[in-house]
Amino acid sequence: MMKIVTCNLPEPFISAMEKLISEYGLYPSRSELIRVAVREFLIRELKVLDKFEEYAEPNPEIDKAPKRMQNIDMRTIRNFHSIHTVKK
């Protein structure tokens, strides 16, 4: 199930997105481009945070907090939406 998220972006970002969609045909829509970008960002950030946690000093206050998304299988995020190139 997908949820709608509203995001304001600067005009140069929108122009660059349109170029990737219409000129290069790499994505079928803005929504798909954004889903791919967010997915790749989450994969990269979660990997960095997991590495950070290996070297972080124990903190009893933080350790009481609910664990972050450590049990997420990264393949689930990666495969949630595959990249489909649009042929011109």
ROLO-966479 format. One record per atom (N, C-alpha, C): residue number from 1; y, x, z; atom name. Coordinates in steps of 0.05 Angstrom, whole numbers, padded with zeros to 5 digits. Layout:
<atom><seq>NUM</seq><Y>Y</Y><X>X</X><Z>Z</Z><atom>CA</atom></atom>
...
//
This chain:
<atom><seq>1</seq><Y>-00023</Y><X>00017</X><Z>00000</Z><atom>N</atom></atom>
<atom><seq>1</seq><Y>00000</Y><X>00000</X><Z>00000</Z><atom>CA</atom></atom>
<atom><seq>1</seq><Y>00025</Y><X>00018</X><Z>00000</Z><atom>C</atom></atom>
<atom><seq>2</seq><Y>00044</Y><X>00012</X><Z>-00016</Z><atom>N</atom></atom>
<atom><seq>2</seq><Y>00069</Y><X>00027</X><Z>-00018</Z><atom>CA</atom></atom>
<atom><seq>2</seq><Y>00091</Y><X>00011</X><Z>-00005</Z><atom>C</atom></atom>
<atom><seq>3</seq><Y>00110</Y><X>00025</X><Z>00006</Z><atom>N</atom></atom>
<atom><seq>3</seq><Y>00134</Y><X>00013</X><Z>00018</Z><atom>CA</atom></atom>
<atom><seq>3</seq><Y>00158</Y><X>00023</X><Z>00002</Z><atom>C</atom></atom>
<atom><seq>4</seq><Y>00179</Y><X>00007</X><Z>00002</Z><atom>N</atom></atom>
<atom><seq>4</seq><Y>00204</Y><X>00014</X><Z>-00012</Z><atom>CA</atom></atom>
<atom><seq>4</seq><Y>00221</Y><X>00031</X><Z>00007</Z><atom>C</atom></atom>
<atom><seq>5</seq><Y>00231</Y><X>00053</X><Z>-00003</Z><atom>N</atom></atom>
<atom><seq>5</seq><Y>00249</Y><X>00071</X><Z>00012</Z><atom>CA</atom></atom>
<atom><seq>5</seq><Y>00274</Y><X>00074</X><Z>-00005</Z><atom>C</atom></atom>
<atom><seq>6</seq><Y>00297</Y><X>00069</X><Z>00006</Z><atom>N</atom></atom>
<atom><seq>6</seq><Y>00322</Y><X>00072</X><Z>-00009</Z><atom>CA</atom></atom>
<atom><seq>6</seq><Y>00334</Y><X>00099</X><Z>-00002</Z><atom>C</atom></atom>
<atom><seq>7</seq><Y>00343</Y><X>00113</X><Z>-00022</Z><atom>N</atom></atom>
<atom><seq>7</seq><Y>00354</Y><X>00140</X><Z>-00019</Z><atom>CA</atom></atom>
<atom><seq>7</seq><Y>00378</Y><X>00144</X><Z>-00038</Z><atom>C</atom></atom>
<atom><seq>8</seq><Y>00400</Y><X>00154</X><Z>-00027</Z><atom>N</atom></atom>
<atom><seq>8</seq><Y>00423</Y><X>00160</X><Z>-00044</Z><atom>CA</atom></atom>
<atom><seq>8</seq><Y>00422</Y><X>00189</X><Z>-00052</Z><atom>C</atom></atom>
<atom><seq>9</seq><Y>00424</Y><X>00194</X><Z>-00077</Z><atom>N</atom></atom>
<atom><seq>9</seq><Y>00423</Y><X>00221</X><Z>-00088</Z><atom>CA</atom></atom>
<atom><seq>9</seq><Y>00448</Y><X>00228</X><Z>-00104</Z><atom>C</atom></atom>
<atom><seq>10</seq><Y>00457</Y><X>00253</X><Z>-00104</Z><atom>N</atom></atom>
<atom><seq>10</seq><Y>00480</Y><X>00261</X><Z>-00120</Z><atom>CA</atom></atom>
<atom><seq>10</seq><Y>00474</Y><X>00257</X><Z>-00150</Z><atom>C</atom></atom>
<atom><seq>11</seq><Y>00494</Y><X>00252</X><Z>-00165</Z><atom>N</atom></atom>
<atom><seq>11</seq><Y>00492</Y><X>00247</X><Z>-00193</Z><atom>CA</atom></atom>
<atom><seq>11</seq><Y>00477</Y><X>00270</X><Z>-00208</Z><atom>C</atom></atom>
<atom><seq>12</seq><Y>00482</Y><X>00295</X><Z>-00202</Z><atom>N</atom></atom>
<atom><seq>12</seq><Y>00468</Y><X>00317</X><Z>-00216</Z><atom>CA</atom></atom>
<atom><seq>12</seq><Y>00437</Y><X>00315</X><Z>-00212</Z><atom>C</atom></atom>
<atom><seq>13</seq><Y>00428</Y><X>00305</X><Z>-00189</Z><atom>N</atom></atom>
<atom><seq>13</seq><Y>00400</Y><X>00302</X><Z>-00184</Z><atom>CA</atom></atom>
<atom><seq>13</seq><Y>00389</Y><X>00280</X><Z>-00203</Z><atom>C</atom></atom>
<atom><seq>14</seq><Y>00404</Y><X>00258</X><Z>-00205</Z><atom>N</atom></atom>
<atom><seq>14</seq><Y>00395</Y><X>00236</X><Z>-00222</Z><atom>CA</atom></atom>
<atom><seq>14</seq><Y>00394</Y><X>00245</X><Z>-00251</Z><atom>C</atom></atom>
<atom><seq>15</seq><Y>00414</Y><X>00260</X><Z>-00260</Z><atom>N</atom></atom>
<atom><seq>15</seq><Y>00415</Y><X>00270</X><Z>-00287</Z><atom>CA</atom></atom>
<atom><seq>15</seq><Y>00391</Y><X>00289</X><Z>-00293</Z><atom>C</atom></atom>
<atom><seq>16</seq><Y>00385</Y><X>00306</X><Z>-00274</Z><atom>N</atom></atom>
<atom><seq>16</seq><Y>00362</Y><X>00324</X><Z>-00277</Z><atom>CA</atom></atom>
<atom><seq>16</seq><Y>00336</Y><X>00308</X><Z>-00278</Z><atom>C</atom></atom>
<atom><seq>17</seq><Y>00333</Y><X>00288</X><Z>-00261</Z><atom>N</atom></atom>
<atom><seq>17</seq><Y>00310</Y><X>00271</X><Z>-00261</Z><atom>CA</atom></atom>
<atom><seq>17</seq><Y>00306</Y><X>00257</X><Z>-00288</Z><atom>C</atom></atom>
<atom><seq>18</seq><Y>00328</Y><X>00246</X><Z>-00299</Z><atom>N</atom></atom>
<atom><seq>18</seq><Y>00327</Y><X>00233</X><Z>-00325</Z><atom>CA</atom></atom>
<atom><seq>18</seq><Y>00319</Y><X>00252</X><Z>-00347</Z><atom>C</atom></atom>
<atom><seq>19</seq><Y>00328</Y><X>00277</X><Z>-00345</Z><atom>N</atom></atom>
<atom><seq>19</seq><Y>00320</Y><X>00296</X><Z>-00365</Z><atom>CA</atom></atom>
<atom><seq>19</seq><Y>00290</Y><X>00302</X><Z>-00364</Z><atom>C</atom></atom>
<atom><seq>20</seq><Y>00279</Y><X>00304</X><Z>-00340</Z><atom>N</atom></atom>
<atom><seq>20</seq><Y>00250</Y><X>00308</X><Z>-00337</Z><atom>CA</atom></atom>
<atom><seq>20</seq><Y>00234</Y><X>00284</X><Z>-00348</Z><atom>C</atom></atom>
<atom><seq>21</seq><Y>00246</Y><X>00261</X><Z>-00345</Z><atom>N</atom></atom>
<atom><seq>21</seq><Y>00232</Y><X>00236</X><Z>-00353</Z><atom>CA</atom></atom>
<atom><seq>21</seq><Y>00234</Y><X>00231</X><Z>-00383</Z><atom>C</atom></atom>
<atom><seq>22</seq><Y>00259</Y><X>00230</X><Z>-00392</Z><atom>N</atom></atom>
<atom><seq>22</seq><Y>00263</Y><X>00222</X><Z>-00420</Z><atom>CA</atom></atom>
<atom><seq>22</seq><Y>00261</Y><X>00245</X><Z>-00440</Z><atom>C</atom></atom>
<atom><seq>23</seq><Y>00273</Y><X>00267</X><Z>-00434</Z><atom>N</atom></atom>
<atom><seq>23</seq><Y>00273</Y><X>00289</X><Z>-00453</Z><atom>CA</atom></atom>
<atom><seq>23</seq><Y>00247</Y><X>00305</X><Z>-00453</Z><atom>C</atom></atom>
<atom><seq>24</seq><Y>00237</Y><X>00311</X><Z>-00430</Z><atom>N</atom></atom>
<atom><seq>24</seq><Y>00212</Y><X>00327</X><Z>-00428</Z><atom>CA</atom></atom>
<atom><seq>24</seq><Y>00187</Y><X>00310</X><Z>-00426</Z><atom>C</atom></atom>
<atom><seq>25</seq><Y>00190</Y><X>00285</X><Z>-00418</Z><atom>N</atom></atom>
<atom><seq>25</seq><Y>00167</Y><X>00267</X><Z>-00416</Z><atom>CA</atom></atom>
<atom><seq>25</seq><Y>00147</Y><X>00275</X><Z>-00395</Z><atom>C</atom></atom>
<atom><seq>26</seq><Y>00156</Y><X>00288</X><Z>-00374</Z><atom>N</atom></atom>
<atom><seq>26</seq><Y>00137</Y><X>00298</X><Z>-00353</Z><atom>CA</atom></atom>
<atom><seq>26</seq><Y>00129</Y><X>00276</X><Z>-00333</Z><atom>C</atom></atom>
<atom><seq>27</seq><Y>00145</Y><X>00255</X><Z>-00330</Z><atom>N</atom></atom>
<atom><seq>27</seq><Y>00139</Y><X>00234</X><Z>-00311</Z><atom>CA</atom></atom>
<atom><seq>27</seq><Y>00145</Y><X>00207</X><Z>-00324</Z><atom>C</atom></atom>
<atom><seq>28</seq><Y>00130</Y><X>00187</X><Z>-00317</Z><atom>N</atom></atom>
<atom><seq>28</seq><Y>00135</Y><X>00161</X><Z>-00330</Z><atom>CA</atom></atom>
<atom><seq>28</seq><Y>00159</Y><X>00146</X><Z>-00318</Z><atom>C</atom></atom>
<atom><seq>29</seq><Y>00168</Y><X>00154</X><Z>-00294</Z><atom>N</atom></atom>
<atom><seq>29</seq><Y>00190</Y><X>00139</X><Z>-00281</Z><atom>CA</atom></atom>
<atom><seq>29</seq><Y>00202</Y><X>00156</X><Z>-00259</Z><atom>C</atom></atom>
<atom><seq>30</seq><Y>00225</Y><X>00148</X><Z>-00249</Z><atom>N</atom></atom>
<atom><seq>30</seq><Y>00238</Y><X>00161</X><Z>-00226</Z><atom>CA</atom></atom>
<atom><seq>30</seq><Y>00220</Y><X>00159</X><Z>-00202</Z><atom>C</atom></atom>
<atom><seq>31</seq><Y>00208</Y><X>00135</X><Z>-00198</Z><atom>N</atom></atom>
<atom><seq>31</seq><Y>00191</Y><X>00131</X><Z>-00175</Z><atom>CA</atom></atom>
<atom><seq>31</seq><Y>00168</Y><X>00151</X><Z>-00174</Z><atom>C</atom></atom>
<atom><seq>32</seq><Y>00155</Y><X>00155</X><Z>-00197</Z><atom>N</atom></atom>
<atom><seq>32</seq><Y>00133</Y><X>00174</X><Z>-00197</Z><atom>CA</atom></atom>
<atom><seq>32</seq><Y>00142</Y><X>00202</X><Z>-00193</Z><atom>C</atom></atom>
<atom><seq>33</seq><Y>00165</Y><X>00209</X><Z>-00205</Z><atom>N</atom></atom>
<atom><seq>33</seq><Y>00176</Y><X>00236</X><Z>-00201</Z><atom>CA</atom></atom>
<atom><seq>33</seq><Y>00182</Y><X>00241</X><Z>-00171</Z><atom>C</atom></atom>
<atom><seq>34</seq><Y>00194</Y><X>00221</X><Z>-00158</Z><atom>N</atom></atom>
<atom><seq>34</seq><Y>00200</Y><X>00224</X><Z>-00129</Z><atom>CA</atom></atom>
<atom><seq>34</seq><Y>00175</Y><X>00225</X><Z>-00112</Z><atom>C</atom></atom>
<atom><seq>35</seq><Y>00155</Y><X>00208</X><Z>-00119</Z><atom>N</atom></atom>
<atom><seq>35</seq><Y>00130</Y><X>00209</X><Z>-00104</Z><atom>CA</atom></atom>
<atom><seq>35</seq><Y>00117</Y><X>00236</X><Z>-00106</Z><atom>C</atom></atom>
<atom><seq>36</seq><Y>00116</Y><X>00248</X><Z>-00130</Z><atom>N</atom></atom>
<atom><seq>36</seq><Y>00105</Y><X>00275</X><Z>-00133</Z><atom>CA</atom></atom>
<atom><seq>36</seq><Y>00121</Y><X>00295</X><Z>-00117</Z><atom>C</atom></atom>
<atom><seq>37</seq><Y>00147</Y><X>00294</X><Z>-00119</Z><atom>N</atom></atom>
<atom><seq>37</seq><Y>00164</Y><X>00313</X><Z>-00105</Z><atom>CA</atom></atom>
<atom><seq>37</seq><Y>00160</Y><X>00311</X><Z>-00074</Z><atom>C</atom></atom>
<atom><seq>38</seq><Y>00159</Y><X>00287</X><Z>-00064</Z><atom>N</atom></atom>
<atom><seq>38</seq><Y>00156</Y><X>00284</X><Z>-00035</Z><atom>CA</atom></atom>
<atom><seq>38</seq><Y>00128</Y><X>00293</X><Z>-00027</Z><atom>C</atom></atom>
<atom><seq>39</seq><Y>00107</Y><X>00286</X><Z>-00043</Z><atom>N</atom></atom>
<atom><seq>39</seq><Y>00080</Y><X>00295</X><Z>-00036</Z><atom>CA</atom></atom>
<atom><seq>39</seq><Y>00079</Y><X>00325</X><Z>-00035</Z><atom>C</atom></atom>
<atom><seq>40</seq><Y>00090</Y><X>00339</X><Z>-00055</Z><atom>N</atom></atom>
<atom><seq>40</seq><Y>00089</Y><X>00368</X><Z>-00055</Z><atom>CA</atom></atom>
<atom><seq>40</seq><Y>00105</Y><X>00380</X><Z>-00032</Z><atom>C</atom></atom>
<atom><seq>41</seq><Y>00127</Y><X>00368</X><Z>-00025</Z><atom>N</atom></atom>
<atom><seq>41</seq><Y>00143</Y><X>00377</X><Z>-00002</Z><atom>CA</atom></atom>
<atom><seq>41</seq><Y>00127</Y><X>00374</X><Z>00024</Z><atom>C</atom></atom>
<atom><seq>42</seq><Y>00114</Y><X>00351</X><Z>00027</Z><atom>N</atom></atom>
<atom><seq>42</seq><Y>00098</Y><X>00347</X><Z>00051</Z><atom>CA</atom></atom>
<atom><seq>42</seq><Y>00075</Y><X>00366</X><Z>00054</Z><atom>C</atom></atom>
<atom><seq>43</seq><Y>00061</Y><X>00372</X><Z>00032</Z><atom>N</atom></atom>
<atom><seq>43</seq><Y>00039</Y><X>00391</X><Z>00032</Z><atom>CA</atom></atom>
<atom><seq>43</seq><Y>00050</Y><X>00418</X><Z>00040</Z><atom>C</atom></atom>
<atom><seq>44</seq><Y>00072</Y><X>00427</X><Z>00028</Z><atom>N</atom></atom>
<atom><seq>44</seq><Y>00083</Y><X>00453</X><Z>00035</Z><atom>CA</atom></atom>
<atom><seq>44</seq><Y>00092</Y><X>00455</X><Z>00064</Z><atom>C</atom></atom>
<atom><seq>45</seq><Y>00107</Y><X>00435</X><Z>00073</Z><atom>N</atom></atom>
<atom><seq>45</seq><Y>00117</Y><X>00435</X><Z>00100</Z><atom>CA</atom></atom>
<atom><seq>45</seq><Y>00095</Y><X>00434</X><Z>00121</Z><atom>C</atom></atom>
<atom><seq>46</seq><Y>00075</Y><X>00417</X><Z>00116</Z><atom>N</atom></atom>
<atom><seq>46</seq><Y>00053</Y><X>00415</X><Z>00135</Z><atom>CA</atom></atom>
<atom><seq>46</seq><Y>00038</Y><X>00441</X><Z>00137</Z><atom>C</atom></atom>
<atom><seq>47</seq><Y>00035</Y><X>00455</X><Z>00115</Z><atom>N</atom></atom>
<atom><seq>47</seq><Y>00021</Y><X>00481</X><Z>00116</Z><atom>CA</atom></atom>
<atom><seq>47</seq><Y>00038</Y><X>00501</X><Z>00132</Z><atom>C</atom></atom>
<atom><seq>48</seq><Y>00064</Y><X>00501</X><Z>00128</Z><atom>N</atom></atom>
<atom><seq>48</seq><Y>00081</Y><X>00519</X><Z>00143</Z><atom>CA</atom></atom>
<atom><seq>48</seq><Y>00080</Y><X>00513</X><Z>00173</Z><atom>C</atom></atom>
<atom><seq>49</seq><Y>00082</Y><X>00487</X><Z>00179</Z><atom>N</atom></atom>
<atom><seq>49</seq><Y>00082</Y><X>00479</X><Z>00208</Z><atom>CA</atom></atom>
<atom><seq>49</seq><Y>00055</Y><X>00486</X><Z>00221</Z><atom>C</atom></atom>
<atom><seq>50</seq><Y>00033</Y><X>00482</X><Z>00206</Z><atom>N</atom></atom>
<atom><seq>50</seq><Y>00007</Y><X>00489</X><Z>00217</Z><atom>CA</atom></atom>
<atom><seq>50</seq><Y>00005</Y><X>00519</X><Z>00223</Z><atom>C</atom></atom>
<atom><seq>51</seq><Y>00016</Y><X>00535</X><Z>00205</Z><atom>N</atom></atom>
<atom><seq>51</seq><Y>00017</Y><X>00564</X><Z>00210</Z><atom>CA</atom></atom>
<atom><seq>51</seq><Y>00034</Y><X>00571</X><Z>00234</Z><atom>C</atom></atom>
<atom><seq>52</seq><Y>00057</Y><X>00557</X><Z>00236</Z><atom>N</atom></atom>
<atom><seq>52</seq><Y>00075</Y><X>00562</X><Z>00258</Z><atom>CA</atom></atom>
<atom><seq>52</seq><Y>00061</Y><X>00556</X><Z>00285</Z><atom>C</atom></atom>
<atom><seq>53</seq><Y>00046</Y><X>00534</X><Z>00286</Z><atom>N</atom></atom>
<atom><seq>53</seq><Y>00033</Y><X>00526</X><Z>00310</Z><atom>CA</atom></atom>
<atom><seq>53</seq><Y>00013</Y><X>00547</X><Z>00319</Z><atom>C</atom></atom>
<atom><seq>54</seq><Y>00001</Y><X>00562</X><Z>00301</Z><atom>N</atom></atom>
<atom><seq>54</seq><Y>-00018</Y><X>00583</X><Z>00308</Z><atom>CA</atom></atom>
<atom><seq>54</seq><Y>-00004</Y><X>00605</X><Z>00326</Z><atom>C</atom></atom>
<atom><seq>55</seq><Y>00022</Y><X>00609</X><Z>00322</Z><atom>N</atom></atom>
<atom><seq>55</seq><Y>00036</Y><X>00631</X><Z>00336</Z><atom>CA</atom></atom>
<atom><seq>55</seq><Y>00055</Y><X>00621</X><Z>00357</Z><atom>C</atom></atom>
<atom><seq>56</seq><Y>00059</Y><X>00595</X><Z>00359</Z><atom>N</atom></atom>
<atom><seq>56</seq><Y>00078</Y><X>00584</X><Z>00377</Z><atom>CA</atom></atom>
<atom><seq>56</seq><Y>00068</Y><X>00588</X><Z>00406</Z><atom>C</atom></atom>
<atom><seq>57</seq><Y>00088</Y><X>00591</X><Z>00424</Z><atom>N</atom></atom>
<atom><seq>57</seq><Y>00081</Y><X>00594</X><Z>00452</Z><atom>CA</atom></atom>
<atom><seq>57</seq><Y>00074</Y><X>00566</X><Z>00463</Z><atom>C</atom></atom>
<atom><seq>58</seq><Y>00055</Y><X>00564</X><Z>00482</Z><atom>N</atom></atom>
<atom><seq>58</seq><Y>00048</Y><X>00538</X><Z>00494</Z><atom>CA</atom></atom>
<atom><seq>58</seq><Y>00072</Y><X>00527</X><Z>00509</Z><atom>C</atom></atom>
<atom><seq>59</seq><Y>00077</Y><X>00502</X><Z>00506</Z><atom>N</atom></atom>
<atom><seq>59</seq><Y>00098</Y><X>00488</X><Z>00520</Z><atom>CA</atom></atom>
<atom><seq>59</seq><Y>00087</Y><X>00462</X><Z>00532</Z><atom>C</atom></atom>
<atom><seq>60</seq><Y>00084</Y><X>00461</X><Z>00559</Z><atom>N</atom></atom>
<atom><seq>60</seq><Y>00071</Y><X>00438</X><Z>00571</Z><atom>CA</atom></atom>
<atom><seq>60</seq><Y>00085</Y><X>00411</X><Z>00565</Z><atom>C</atom></atom>
<atom><seq>61</seq><Y>00111</Y><X>00411</X><Z>00561</Z><atom>N</atom></atom>
<atom><seq>61</seq><Y>00125</Y><X>00386</X><Z>00554</Z><atom>CA</atom></atom>
<atom><seq>61</seq><Y>00118</Y><X>00377</X><Z>00526</Z><atom>C</atom></atom>
<atom><seq>62</seq><Y>00117</Y><X>00395</X><Z>00508</Z><atom>N</atom></atom>
<atom><seq>62</seq><Y>00110</Y><X>00388</X><Z>00480</Z><atom>CA</atom></atom>
<atom><seq>62</seq><Y>00080</Y><X>00381</X><Z>00478</Z><atom>C</atom></atom>
<atom><seq>63</seq><Y>00063</Y><X>00395</X><Z>00493</Z><atom>N</atom></atom>
<atom><seq>63</seq><Y>00034</Y><X>00390</X><Z>00492</Z><atom>CA</atom></atom>
<atom><seq>63</seq><Y>00027</Y><X>00362</X><Z>00501</Z><atom>C</atom></atom>
<atom><seq>64</seq><Y>00044</Y><X>00349</X><Z>00517</Z><atom>N</atom></atom>
<atom><seq>64</seq><Y>00039</Y><X>00322</X><Z>00526</Z><atom>CA</atom></atom>
<atom><seq>64</seq><Y>00045</Y><X>00302</X><Z>00504</Z><atom>C</atom></atom>
<atom><seq>65</seq><Y>00062</Y><X>00309</X><Z>00485</Z><atom>N</atom></atom>
<atom><seq>65</seq><Y>00069</Y><X>00291</X><Z>00463</Z><atom>CA</atom></atom>
<atom><seq>65</seq><Y>00045</Y><X>00286</X><Z>00445</Z><atom>C</atom></atom>
<atom><seq>66</seq><Y>00045</Y><X>00263</X><Z>00431</Z><atom>N</atom></atom>
<atom><seq>66</seq><Y>00023</Y><X>00257</X><Z>00413</Z><atom>CA</atom></atom>
<atom><seq>66</seq><Y>00022</Y><X>00279</X><Z>00391</Z><atom>C</atom></atom>
<atom><seq>67</seq><Y>-00003</Y><X>00285</X><Z>00384</Z><atom>N</atom></atom>
<atom><seq>67</seq><Y>-00006</Y><X>00306</X><Z>00363</Z><atom>CA</atom></atom>
<atom><seq>67</seq><Y>00005</Y><X>00296</X><Z>00336</Z><atom>C</atom></atom>
<atom><seq>68</seq><Y>00017</Y><X>00314</X><Z>00321</Z><atom>N</atom></atom>
<atom><seq>68</seq><Y>00027</Y><X>00308</X><Z>00295</Z><atom>CA</atom></atom>
<atom><seq>68</seq><Y>00005</Y><X>00302</X><Z>00276</Z><atom>C</atom></atom>
<atom><seq>69</seq><Y>00009</Y><X>00302</X><Z>00252</Z><atom>N</atom></atom>
<atom><seq>69</seq><Y>-00011</Y><X>00293</X><Z>00232</Z><atom>CA</atom></atom>
<atom><seq>69</seq><Y>-00031</Y><X>00315</X><Z>00226</Z><atom>C</atom></atom>
<atom><seq>70</seq><Y>-00042</Y><X>00328</X><Z>00247</Z><atom>N</atom></atom>
<atom><seq>70</seq><Y>-00060</Y><X>00350</X><Z>00243</Z><atom>CA</atom></atom>
<atom><seq>70</seq><Y>-00087</Y><X>00341</X><Z>00230</Z><atom>C</atom></atom>
<atom><seq>71</seq><Y>-00095</Y><X>00317</X><Z>00234</Z><atom>N</atom></atom>
<atom><seq>71</seq><Y>-00121</Y><X>00308</X><Z>00224</Z><atom>CA</atom></atom>
<atom><seq>71</seq><Y>-00120</Y><X>00298</X><Z>00196</Z><atom>C</atom></atom>
<atom><seq>72</seq><Y>-00096</Y><X>00299</X><Z>00183</Z><atom>N</atom></atom>
<atom><seq>72</seq><Y>-00094</Y><X>00289</X><Z>00156</Z><atom>CA</atom></atom>
<atom><seq>72</seq><Y>-00108</Y><X>00309</X><Z>00137</Z><atom>C</atom></atom>
<atom><seq>73</seq><Y>-00125</Y><X>00300</X><Z>00120</Z><atom>N</atom></atom>
<atom><seq>73</seq><Y>-00137</Y><X>00316</X><Z>00100</Z><atom>CA</atom></atom>
<atom><seq>73</seq><Y>-00117</Y><X>00320</X><Z>00078</Z><atom>C</atom></atom>
<atom><seq>74</seq><Y>-00109</Y><X>00345</X><Z>00072</Z><atom>N</atom></atom>
<atom><seq>74</seq><Y>-00088</Y><X>00350</X><Z>00053</Z><atom>CA</atom></atom>
<atom><seq>74</seq><Y>-00096</Y><X>00340</X><Z>00025</Z><atom>C</atom></atom>
<atom><seq>75</seq><Y>-00122</Y><X>00338</X><Z>00019</Z><atom>N</atom></atom>
<atom><seq>75</seq><Y>-00131</Y><X>00327</X><Z>-00006</Z><atom>CA</atom></atom>
<atom><seq>75</seq><Y>-00122</Y><X>00298</X><Z>-00009</Z><atom>C</atom></atom>
<atom><seq>76</seq><Y>-00121</Y><X>00283</X><Z>00013</Z><atom>N</atom></atom>
<atom><seq>76</seq><Y>-00112</Y><X>00255</X><Z>00012</Z><atom>CA</atom></atom>
<atom><seq>76</seq><Y>-00084</Y><X>00254</X><Z>00002</Z><atom>C</atom></atom>
<atom><seq>77</seq><Y>-00066</Y><X>00270</X><Z>00013</Z><atom>N</atom></atom>
<atom><seq>77</seq><Y>-00038</Y><X>00270</X><Z>00004</Z><atom>CA</atom></atom>
<atom><seq>77</seq><Y>-00037</Y><X>00280</X><Z>-00025</Z><atom>C</atom></atom>
<atom><seq>78</seq><Y>-00051</Y><X>00301</X><Z>-00032</Z><atom>N</atom></atom>
<atom><seq>78</seq><Y>-00050</Y><X>00312</X><Z>-00058</Z><atom>CA</atom></atom>
<atom><seq>78</seq><Y>-00060</Y><X>00293</X><Z>-00079</Z><atom>C</atom></atom>
<atom><seq>79</seq><Y>-00080</Y><X>00277</X><Z>-00073</Z><atom>N</atom></atom>
<atom><seq>79</seq><Y>-00093</Y><X>00260</X><Z>-00092</Z><atom>CA</atom></atom>
<atom><seq>79</seq><Y>-00082</Y><X>00231</X><Z>-00091</Z><atom>C</atom></atom>
<atom><seq>80</seq><Y>-00063</Y><X>00226</X><Z>-00073</Z><atom>N</atom></atom>
<atom><seq>80</seq><Y>-00052</Y><X>00199</X><Z>-00070</Z><atom>CA</atom></atom>
<atom><seq>80</seq><Y>-00043</Y><X>00188</X><Z>-00097</Z><atom>C</atom></atom>
<atom><seq>81</seq><Y>-00027</Y><X>00204</X><Z>-00111</Z><atom>N</atom></atom>
<atom><seq>81</seq><Y>-00019</Y><X>00198</X><Z>-00138</Z><atom>CA</atom></atom>
<atom><seq>81</seq><Y>-00022</Y><X>00223</X><Z>-00155</Z><atom>C</atom></atom>
<atom><seq>82</seq><Y>-00037</Y><X>00222</X><Z>-00175</Z><atom>N</atom></atom>
<atom><seq>82</seq><Y>-00040</Y><X>00245</X><Z>-00192</Z><atom>CA</atom></atom>
<atom><seq>82</seq><Y>-00017</Y><X>00245</X><Z>-00212</Z><atom>C</atom></atom>
<atom><seq>83</seq><Y>-00011</Y><X>00269</X><Z>-00222</Z><atom>N</atom></atom>
<atom><seq>83</seq><Y>00011</Y><X>00271</X><Z>-00241</Z><atom>CA</atom></atom>
<atom><seq>83</seq><Y>00001</Y><X>00263</X><Z>-00268</Z><atom>C</atom></atom>
<atom><seq>84</seq><Y>00014</Y><X>00245</X><Z>-00281</Z><atom>N</atom></atom>
<atom><seq>84</seq><Y>00007</Y><X>00236</X><Z>-00308</Z><atom>CA</atom></atom>
<atom><seq>84</seq><Y>00030</Y><X>00244</X><Z>-00326</Z><atom>C</atom></atom>
<atom><seq>85</seq><Y>00024</Y><X>00261</X><Z>-00345</Z><atom>N</atom></atom>
<atom><seq>85</seq><Y>00045</Y><X>00268</X><Z>-00364</Z><atom>CA</atom></atom>
<atom><seq>85</seq><Y>00046</Y><X>00246</X><Z>-00386</Z><atom>C</atom></atom>
<atom><seq>86</seq><Y>00070</Y><X>00241</X><Z>-00394</Z><atom>N</atom></atom>
<atom><seq>86</seq><Y>00075</Y><X>00221</X><Z>-00415</Z><atom>CA</atom></atom>
<atom><seq>86</seq><Y>00079</Y><X>00236</X><Z>-00441</Z><atom>C</atom></atom>
<atom><seq>87</seq><Y>00062</Y><X>00229</X><Z>-00460</Z><atom>N</atom></atom>
<atom><seq>87</seq><Y>00064</Y><X>00242</X><Z>-00486</Z><atom>CA</atom></atom>
<atom><seq>87</seq><Y>00085</Y><X>00228</X><Z>-00503</Z><atom>C</atom></atom>
<atom><seq>88</seq><Y>00101</Y><X>00244</X><Z>-00516</Z><atom>N</atom></atom>
<atom><seq>88</seq><Y>00121</Y><X>00232</X><Z>-00534</Z><atom>CA</atom></atom>
<atom><seq>88</seq><Y>00110</Y><X>00227</X><Z>-00561</Z><atom>C</atom></atom>
//
